[in-house]
Amino acid sequence: MNVTGLDRPGDGHPQPPPGDTLARITVVDALRDSALLLILLVNIAFFGSGYDFHLVDDPTHGAVDLLIAGAVELLFAMKAYLLFAFLFGYSFTLQLDSAARRGVAFRPAFLRRLSGLFVLGALHAVLLFHGDILTTYALLGLVLLAVRRIEPRTALVAAATIIGGIAVVVGIAAVLGATLVPDEAAAVSAGARSTLALGGGLGDVVLEHVRSMPAMIGGLAVQGPLAFAAFLVGLAAGKHRLLATVPAHQDLLRRCERVGYPIGLAGAVVFAVGGSTANLTGLMVSIVTAPFLAAAYAATLLRLFTRRPRLAGAFAPAGRMALTNYLAQSLMCVLVFTGLGWGLVGRTAPAQTLLIALVIFAVQLVVSSWWLRRFRYGPVEWALRAWTHRERRPN
């Protein structure tokens, strides 16, 4: 149950009741694949236009385009990666249990795993997508390893403290008049240059990715702590085996929906109307409310997949090889949008860009199902597993 494909889902569970294993793994794998879809719907805008990374609207977009882009910001931005991070934290507890059950040392293997993840992330950031999350996960994984014995209640308190602390810092910056886009005209000009560069050859694309690194690293000042807070919530949930028996937690899931949707959507409206991440006040509100909406999404999806096992079964294979699919999404977007392929960067409206995302996702559903009928792991999962355990087994 690992969003980075570090271990096969379910490896670390205690012995389940007879007949429960397949359903449980399928539901959570389907949730992980849903997180991949939401990540893609957010990230593909950064492939489709160079303006998004500079936090300004593409001047060629009309009112309908801006409305569609705003809807994606409202519903998914700052929520998708929190769901992804939650699953990373949850799967960490399964890996701990698996190591303990087999009587093997967990720390050395996990450190090798993180080093492999960091290298993959660095290559991903330079060659495919400057908004990579794998390097962040690898670094935060070191902290998660250090606090692995934390009690669930303490983990939740720490997560809330981190979220509140980041919100306070951003709020103070907003009161002091700070802004992430001090010169909008310069940002628009930079967006045009980025769009042009992404439409070029390999050297142009790589150079643009490298040039964008400082801004990406700066963004991690907010995204990193929030991702770690989600790690901690996942860690607490894993220690309570919250996802091991989803049907037994229907009341909790309904409470997540009843509380999460009103608070999360209200904050999302402020976030989107305020100009998304470019507006510090809207960002502050979203920092506090986005976890509520992410939790509501998770609750709804878990309930849906529990009631609709065929739907869960269709989504689950892509979730089992999430690392491969995360990287493959970027590769396909590079081939579609940059000058290395069709060169559609700057030439598609938001609605068309989202349609492309859905086509990519559908292709991954089919390919993942085909692959896992023949192999046990996704190709990148297999390679990372071989590095982690210092052995090369047949896939």
N, C-alpha and C positions, 0 to 999 in steps of 0.2 A: 504494500500500500504506500508506495513511495513516488512522489511526484517527479523525482529525478531519475527514476528507474534504477536505483541503487540495489534494490533487492526485490525479488518477486513478492507481490502483495500476499499477505497472509502468512509469510514464513515465520513470523514471530508470535503468532497467536498461541495462547494455551489451547489445549485440546477442546474443540468445539463439540456441541451436541451433534449426534449423528444426523446427517442430511442437511446441516446448516452451513457447511463450509462454502460450497459453491455459491449459494445465494449471497452470503455475506461478502465474499471477495468480489463478486460481480457488481454489487451495489456500490461499493466504495471505488472500484476501478472506474465505474461509470461516472461517479462524482468527480474523479480526477480528470477524466476526459472532458467533462463539462467545464472544468476550470481552464483546460487547454483552449477550449473554444472561446471562452470569454477573454482570455489573454490575447488570442489571435484577433478578435474583433477590436481590441484596443490598439494592439501593436501595428496592425496593418496600415493604419493611417500614417505612421512614420515611414513606411515604405512608399506609400502613394504620393507623398508630398514632403518636400524639405522644410516646409513652413512649421509643421507641427512641433518639430524638435526645438524650434526657437520660440514656441509658445505664442504664436500669432496665427491668425486665420489666413488662408490662401486668398489673396485679393481677387482671384478669378472666380471664387465661389459665390453663388447667389444666395438668396434668402433660404430657399429650400435646402440647399447644400449645408448651410450653417445650422439649420434646424436639425438635420439628420446627424451631423457631427456632434451637435450639442446633446442630442439624445444618447449617443454612445458615451459621451462624457458623463452624463447624468446617471446612466444605469450601470456602467461597467468600470469606468476609470477609478482607480484606487480601491476597487472592490475585488477585481479578478485576481490580482496578485496576492491579496490577503487570503483568499480561499486556497490558492496554490501553496502559500507558506504554511497555512494551518495543516495541510495534508503532509507537508514535509516534517513538521514537528510530530504529528501523529505517527508517521511511519518510523521515526527515530526510535520510539518506544518499542516498536515491533522488532527492530534490529537489535536493540538491547536484550530483549527477551530471547531472541533466537540465539545470540551469542552465549547467553547464560545457560540455555538449555543444552547447547552443544559442548559447553565447557571450554570455549575458546576465548582468547583475549580480544576484547572488543576494541579497545583504544587504538592499537597499531593499525588494524584493518580499516577502521573508520577514518583515521588520518590519511591513509593511502587513498581511500575513496574520495575524501575532500580534495586532495591534491590533484587527482584525476579530473574531478569536477571543475576545479579552478582552471586547469589547462584547457579543457573543452570550452569553458566560458570565455577565456581570453581569446582563443581562436575564433569563437563565435562572434565576439564583439568587434574584432578587427576585420574579419572576412565577410560576415553576414549581417549583423545587426548591432549597432552601438548601444542599444537599450538592453543588453544582455542581463539576465538575473542569476546565471549560474555562478559567476565569480562572487556575487554577493552572498549567495547561499553557502558557498564553500567557506568564506571567511566567517560568516555568522555561525556556521556549523561548529567552528572551533569554540565559540562561546557556549553554544548549546551543549557541547561535550563537557565543558567545565562545570555546568550547572545541572547535569543529568540526574543528580540525586535529589533535586528540589522537590518539595511536596506539592501536590496539585494545587492546593489552596494558595500557597505562596507563589506558585507560577502565575496564577490568575491575577493576584494582587500586583505582582511585578509587571505583568502585561498592561494592566490598567494604568499603573504608574508611568510606564514608558509612554503610552499614548497621551496621557494627560500632560506629561512633561513636554513632549514635542509640540502639543497644541498650544501650551503656554508660551513657549519660545517663539513659535510662528505668530501667535497673537501679539506679543510684545513688538516683534518686528513690524507687524502691520500698523500698530499704534504709532510707532516711531516713523512711519512713512516709507518704510523700505518697500521695494518692488522688485519682482523678478525680471521685468521688462522695462528698464529705465528709459529706453529710447525705442519706441515702437517702429519708427521709420527705419532705424538701423537693423532692427530685428527682421522686418519685412525684406530688407535688402539681403540680409544674411540667409533668409529662407529661400530667396530666389537663387542665390549662389549654391546653396545646398541642393536644391532641386536640379540645377544644371549639372552639378558634380555627380549626383547619383545616376544621371542619365548617360554618364560617360563610360569609359572602359574600366578594367579591373583596378588599375592604378588610381584612377579618379575616385572610385568607390571606396577603396581601402583608405586613401588619404582623407576622404571626408569622414570616415568612421574614426580615424585617429584624431582628426581635428575636433571631433565632437566629444572626445573622451573627458576633457575637463568639466564640461557641462553635465555629462552623465555622472561623473563622480560626485559633483556638487549635489545632484538630485538625490544621491544616496544618503545625504544627511537627514532627509525625511523618510525616504522609502526604506532604508536599511533598518532603523529602529522599529518602524511599524511592522516590517517583515519579521523581525525577531520577536516582537510582541505576539504575532500570530503563531510563530514557532512555539512559544510558551503555552498558548492556549491549546494548540495541538498536542503538546507534551502532556498537559493536564488531562485532556480528553483521552489520550492513549493510556495513561496510567489508570484511568477509570474504565477502560475498554468501552468507551461510549459508542463506538461504531461497530463493535463486535455483535451487538444484538439491537439493530436499529428498531425493529417493531416494538421492543420493550420500552422505547423512549419517545413514543408518539406525543405524550403530553409535553415533554420538554421541547420537542421540535415545533409543536403548535405555539408554545410560548415564544420561541425564537421568532416565529413569523408574526405573531400579534404585536410584539414589541419592535422587532427589527424593521419591518416594512414602514410603519409610520415615521419612526425616527430616522431611518436610513434614507428614505426617499425625500423627506423634508430637507435633510442636510445635502443630499445630492442636488436638489433644485438650487440651493444657495451656491453650491460649488459650480454648477454648470452656468447659471445666470451670471455669476460673478467673474466669469472668464476662466474657469477651471483652475489649473495650477498656476496660472500667471497672476492670479489675485490672491494675496496672502490671507485676506479675511475669509474668502471662500475655501481656501486650502485648510485653514484652521478648523472651520466647521466640518469639513469633510474628514479630517483626521479623527475627529471625535465620533462622527456618525457613520462613516464607511464600514467599520467593523460590524455595526448592527445590521446593515444591509447585506454584507457578505454572509453573516450568520443566517439571515433569513433565506438567502438564496440556497445555502447549503441544506437548511432544513427542508425547504420545498423540494429540492432535487432528491434528497434521501427518501422522502415520503413518496415521491413520484416513482422512483426506481424500485422501491419496495413493492408498490402496488402494480407496477408494470414490468415484470421480469424480462419480457421480450425486448422492451426498449432498453433496459439496463444491459441486456446481453449484446445489443447492437453497439452500445457505447463502450463497453468494457474493454475489448481488445486494444483499442487505441490508448486507453488509460493504462493498460499494463505495460506498454512501451512508450511511456510519456516523454522520456528524455529524447528518444529517437524522433518522436513526432514534434517536439518543441524545436529541435534543430532543423528538422525537415520543413517545418512551417517557414522558418526564415529563409532556407534555401529556395523554396518555391517562390516566396515573395521576391527574392533577389532576381530570380529568373523572369518573373512576370514584370517587375517594375523597373529594374535598373538597366543600364546599357549593356549589361552582360547577357540580357535576354530580349524580351519584347520591348523594353524601354518605355513602359507606360507611366513612369513617374511624372506627376504634374499634369497628366492627361485624362485622369478618371475623376468623376464626381464621387462624393462620399457614398452614395447609394451603390454605385458600380463597384467601389472598393469593398464594401461590405458583401456584395454578391460574390466577388472573387474569394473573399475569406470563407464564405459558406461552401463554395465549390472545393476549395483546398481541404476544408474539414471533411466534406463528404468523401473525397478521394482517400483521405487518411483512414476513415472508418473502414472502407473496403480493403485497402492495402493491409492495414493492421490485422484485420480478420484473416485475410489470406496468409499472411506471414506466420501468425501464431498457430495456424493449423499445421504448419510444417516445422516450426522451431519453438523452443521454450521461451527464449528471450528476444527482444528487439536487438538489432545489430549493435547499436551504441551501448545498450544495457549489457550485452554480452561482453563487449570489449572492456567496459568499466569494471564489470565483475571480475574479469580475468586479471586486471591490474590490481584490484582490491585484494584478491585472495592469492595472488602470485601463482596462478595456475591457469592453464588453458584447457578448458573442457569443451567437448563438442556441444554445439548449441541445439 
